[in-house]
Amino acid sequence: MKRTVPPERRTLIETPPNLGLSEEAATQFQLRYGDNAIAERPQRSIGSLVRSAATDPMIWFLLATSVLFGLLGQIREMTVLLVAIIPLLGMDFYLHHRTEASIAGLAGVLASEACVLRDGAERRIGADAVVPGDLAIVSAQEAFPADGVIVAGEGLQVEESSLTGEAYPIAKKAYSGIGEPDEASWCFAGTRLLTGRAHVRILFTGSDTIYGDIVQSVIEGPTDRTPLQAAVGDLVRILVYCSIALCVLLAGVRVWQGFGLVDGILSAATLAVAAIPEEFPVVFSFFLGVGVFRLAKSKALVRRAVAVENIGRVSAICSDKTGTITEGRLVFSDAIAAPGVETEWVMTVAAMASRSNSGDPLDQAILARAADRQPEWTRDHFVPFTEGRRRETALWRGQQGATMWTMKGSPETVLGLCAMDEAERDHWLDRVGRAAATGKKVIGCAWSTDGGDGDEPVDGFRLAGLITVSDPVRAGVQEAISMAREAGIQVIMITGDHPKTAIAIARDAGIADEPEIMLGDDLDAKLAKASPAALRRLSIVARASPAQKVSVVKALQQSGRIVAVTGDGVNDAPALRAADIGIAMGLRGTRSAREVAAIVLMDDNFRTIVTAIGEGRQLFSNLRMSFAFLLMIHLPLVASAALIPLLGYPLLYLPVHIVWLEMLIHPAAILGFQALAPKRLDPRSVSSQARFFGAGAWLVIAATGTGIALVIIAIFILTLQSGQSSDYARAMALVALIVSLAVVLLALSRLRTRAAIVVAGAGLGSAFLFDQIPSLAVIFAIQPLKLGDWTIAAVLGALPALGALMLSRRSDKAAQRSGSG
């Protein structure tokens, strides 16, 4: 990575490399550019959170209705409505807490202190006090405090995985002072110096750094509600407005009909309880909680409950390579010995050209595999790797004055320093190319016994051979990717690595046999021109920056895909935030990735993602049936509660009846639709539509609800007209409604849960007992029915409720069609 120096800061890098700022100049720069606060966010006050929550009309409606019941002395009804407000208020506070935690996680990888040259002396100051123009002095294993240009230092290697995601160390060199600083001279906040001691001229601080830009994209990224959450909100809003209109109308009509003000208020309050859709947010929250629990059992920790629904609609997974598809560590792969050389000697030469305390992953991979060095040899001198040298060498001294130089580095460089003819060199370069095409990093190794008392030899080395190291594909990834592809889910690997390496890893992981690849160069222009069909074939994006990962995600979303992004580093944070579902690796992932993500995999197993998708799909199906149940029952409940008194007849439902019905409706909607997900995800295409129901499903719901309502209203009015009392007519109507409730519940749940059978049985049992036991009938303001009338009411109530079977069968047929598609 590199940056462009703005003209106004050009003078900073023209400052002599041994000259720091004065305290006076540092103060002026701090006033001009601000603090080096890279991961800072103003705290939101409790008042602002309360004001945000107060904009929800559902909360005000619940409050107003509960106050009305309180004034009428209906304490139980008032309490139920007040309790229903809690999950709505809790959501804003929960999201606020998680946002603040994510910012703390992002700040966790930054330097807390920095060594700078001020007034000619080295001083340690807080990293937030570093300003553009400062000369920062960074030692090995320390983090860079901001973005800048290296002006002095030798043997520098930097670990930039927090920004690039790649495990390999990056060689750095001092800026020559001529022209624009190249990539090898730049260093960045959030990265770490592995070897050497670097003098860095700071040019960008705070949100102007690359890391700061990443943090800001996380903080200021989109916080829109998920599609299902928006659909619930829209549905509840419509029902609330309709409820308000009906309640006002009913109260006015009852007063106009001469029933009195108290009757009008009681009628409106009773209708409000029947019509108010408090079950919908409560059921939604409960279902999400169940989803969180089930995913946790599958090793997927859900940090944002509202994201559970989106995981089931995922149609594309954008996965980071390093640490997600691969293990994120370098391991020794193979040693290729030159003719006449033992493999053990190849490893010995490589180990003697490595340093155990460098922190270099390559050195650690070699030393973990190599045999112990010969005890008679002592290292006298070491020449580190630089971008210009592309090799590192060590001078060793043995017994009786023996000397030996060992070297490892770029194969092309090492071969160029070895004594061999062109044909032999071409042979080895061909072997290097073949090894690199398999996704491995190739290192050349050589030694020389000449030049022990002089400078490092520049020729005459003898080739020991080649060694290869790799970042292996994680166990189980191939099977998981195969399952995802079979289920119609596109898997795209996004990496900053070389295209050949990316292709080799993609083939090993089973992403594609013939991968479709895009490169980071001009990626935005390529994405803009790509058709939806081309995006669906895409399997690799190589040489991608963090910003480009976000571009890929947005392009997929614009093509109609629901996108999950997996990652484990700070560089993945913007894409994790932009995705419909961000999934972080819990074992190897950085804290910032875990805090930004909606789901954290506690076993870092790609297969857990597929399991989570299956749970999400089942959750959506369960929730869809539960909401259909609520609509099919609420429609006749509200219609009969409103129309019968509007027609001038006595109230059908009293508060005790509403409580009775709610005691059946709530457990039925919450517990009756909790079918478990299948153990293996069935192959099928996933709809990206945010709607609960299509036009056909809405027609079934409306027809079933209307049919039940007409039966209830007809039974009540005809019973009254036959000369029976209002209590007897009310009992007939309640039996019909409760039987309808039981039939709808059993039809939509398809008898897949024990709770549905229990609740249906409880409803039918209560309808029979309350009607047949006189003492209970008095409490519930009904009159015991004759057995024949009870049977008639039950049969009439069951007939329209059978329409729910049509919705259940439509759902099964849709799944079968999508499974075969």
Residue, then its C-alpha position, 0 to 999 in steps of 0.5 A: m500500500k502507498r499514499t500520495v503526499p498532499p502539496e501542503r504536507r510536502t515540506l514535512i518529508e523534505t525536513p532533514p531526517n534527523l530533525g524533530l519538532s519543537e514543542e511549540a511547533a507540535t502545539q501549532f500542528q495539534l491545533r491545526y490537525g487535531d488529536n491523533a484520535i483514530a478510534e474515538r466516538p462521542q458518547r450518546s447520552i441517555g436522553s438522546l436514546v430515550r428521544s430516539a425510542a420515543t419516535d416509535p408510534m407503537i410505544w405511544f399507543l401502548l402507553a395511551t391504551s394502558v393509561l385508559f385501562g388504568l383509569l377504568g380500573q382494569i389493572r391487569e390489562m394495563t400491566v400487560l400493555l406496559v410490559a409489552i413496551i419493554p422489548l421495544l425500548g430495550m432495542d435502542f439501548y442494546l444497539h448503542h452498547r454494542t456500537e460503543a463496544s465495537i469502537a473499543g475493540l477497534a482501538g485495541v490494536l493501536a499504539s497507546e504510546a509513541c517515541v518522538l523527537r521533540d526539541g532535540a531529545e527522544r520523548r515518550i508521549g501518548a499516541d493521541a498527542v502525535v502530530p503531522g511533522d513529528l519524527a517518530i522512532v519505532s523499535a521492533q515489535e512496536a506499533f506505528p502510531a500514525d501514517g508516515v514515511i520511513v526516513a531512516g532505518e535498515g533491515l526493516q520488516v513490517e507486519e501489515s495483516s491488520l490492514t491487508g489480511e496477509a500473514y507475510p512480513i513486508a520489507k521496508k526501506a528508508y525514503s530516498g528523498i527524491g520524488e514521491p515515496d514508494e510503497a516500501s517507504w510507507c508505514f501505517a497506524g495499526t501495523r507493527l514493526l517486526t525487525g530493525r529500528a525505524h525513524v518515521r516522518i508522520l504525515f497523517t493522523g487520526s481519521d486521516t490515516i488509512y486505519g482511521d478511515i476504516v474506523q470511520s466507515v464502521i462508525e458511520g456505516p449504514t444502520d438501516r433496519t433489516p428487511l424483516q425488521a422493517a416489514v414487522g414495523d410496517l405491519v405493526r404501524i398499519l395495524v396501530y393506525c387501523s386500531i386507533a381509527l376503529c376505537v374512535l369510531l366505535a366509541g362515537v357510535r356507541v355514545w350516539q346509539g345511547f349506550g352512554l360515555v362509559d360504555g363507549i370508552l369501555s367498548a373502545a378500550t376492549l377493542a383496543v386490546a383485541a386490535i392492538p398488535e402487541e403480539f407481533p413485536v413480542v413474538f418477533s423478539f422471542f423468535l430471535g431469542v430462540g434463533v440466538f440460542r440455537l445458533a449458540k449451540s452450533k458454535a455461532l455466537v449472535r451479537r445482534a439478535v435482529a440479524v438472525e433472520n437475515i442469515g437464512r436469506v443469504s445467497a452469497i458469502c464473501s470470505d476473506k482468505t487468510g485466517t478464514i478459508t486458510e489457517g492464517r499461519l505459515v507452515f513448512s510445506d516441502a524441501i527440494a534439494a539440489p543434486g548431491v545435497e541432502t534434504e536435511w542440509v537444505m533445512t540446516v542452511a535455511a535455519m542458519a539464515s533465519r533468526s529465532n527472535s525476529g518475529d518473522p512468520l517465515d523464520q518461525a515456520i522454517l525453525a519449527r521444522a529444521a533440525d537443531r543447528q550444529p553446536e560448533w558453529t557460531r553466528d558472527h554477522f547477519v545481513p538482513f533482507t531488504e527490498g533491494r537485496r531480496r535476500e538475507t545472509a549470515l556469516w558463521r564461524g566454526q572450529q579451527g577458523a572455518t567460515m560459512w555464509t548461509m543465504k535465503g531469499s527470493p529464488e531468482t536472487v539466490l539463483g543469480l548468486c549461485a555458480m551455475d550455467e544458464a540451462e541449470r538456472d532455467h531449470w530451477l526457475d521452471r521448478v520455482g514457477r511450478a511450485a508458486a502456481t500451487g499457491k506456495k511461497v518459494i524460498g531459495c537457499a544457498w551457502s558459501t565457504d569463501g569470503g569469510d574474512g571480507d564482505e558478503p560474497v556476491d557470487g560463487f554460492r552453491l545452491a542447497g535447494l528450494i523450500t516452500v511454505s504455505d498457508p493451508v486450507r482449514a480442515g472442513v472448509q472444502e465440505a462446507i463450501s461444497m454444501a453451500r454451493e449445493a444449497g445455491i449459495q455463491v462463495i466468493m474469496i476476497t483477498g489482497d494476495h497474488p492472483k495465482t496464489a488466490i486461484a490455487i487456494a480457491r481450487d484447493a478449497g473447492i470454491a470453483d474448478e475454473p475460478e472467475i477472477m477480478l483484480g483490485d486494479d480498476l475494480d470499481a469500474k469493472l464492477a460497474k460494468a458487470s452484469p448480474a449474471a457475471l457477478r453470479r459467476l464471480s468466485i475470486v477477487a484478488r489484490a483487493s483493498p479494504a475499500q474494494k471489499v466493500s465495493v464488491v459487497k455493495a455490487l452484489q447487494q445491488s444485483g439482488r444478492i443477500v450478502a454475508v461477509t466473513g473475516d478475522g482482521v481489522n481490514d475486514a471491518p468495513a465489509l463486515r459492517a456493509a454486509d447484510i450479515g457480518i460473520a467474524m472468526g472467534l478464535r483467530g479473529t481480532r477483537s475489532a472484527r468480532e465487535v463489528a460482526a453480527i455473528v461470531l463463529m466460536d469454532d472458526n469453522f466455515r461449516t458453522i456458517v452453513t448450519a447458521i443459514g439452515e437455522g435462519r431459514q427455519l426461523f423465517s419459516n417458523l416466524r412466517m407461520s406464526f405471523a400468519f396465525l396471528l393475522m388469521i385470528h386477529l382479523p376475525l377477533v377485531a372484525s367481530a369486536a368492532l362490527i357487532p357493537l357498531l350494528g347496535y348489538p351488545l358487546l361480544y367481548l368483555p375484558v375477561h374474554i380478551v384476557w382468556l383469548e390472549m392466554l391462548i393466542h400468545p403461547a400458540a404464536i410463540l411456542g406452537f411454531q418452533a420446528l427444528a432445522p434439518k441437519r443438512l441444508d436442503p438445496r434450494s434457491v433463496s428469495s431475497q424478498a423482504r416480504f413475509f407473504g406473496a400475493g397468494a398467501w395474503l389472499v389465503i390469509a384474508a379469505t380464512g380470516t374473513g370466513i372465520a369473522l363472518v361465521i362468528i358474527a353470524i352465530f352471535i346475531l342469529t342466536l340473539q334473534s332466536g331469542q337467546s340471551s346475550d350471554y348464550a350468544r356470546a358463548m356460541a361465538l366464543v366456542a366458534l372462535i376458539v375452535s377456529l384458533a385450534v384448527v388454524l394452529l394445528a394446520l399451520s404448525r403441521l403438528r411438528t411441535r408438541a406445544a401446538i398440540v398442547v395449546a390447541g387441546a387447552g383451547l378446546g378444553s377450556a371452551f368446553l369446560f367454561d361452557q359446561i360448568p355453571s360456576l365458570a360460566v358465571i365468571f366468564a359472563i357466558q351461559p352454558l350451551k346445550l351439547g348440540d349447540w356447542t357442536i354446531a358452533a364448533v363445526l361452523g368455526a372449524l370449516p373456514a379455519l381449514g383454509a389455513l391448510m392451503l397456506s401450509r400446502r403452498s409453503d411446502k410446494a414452494a419449498q419443493r419447487s425451489g429445491s428442484g430448481 
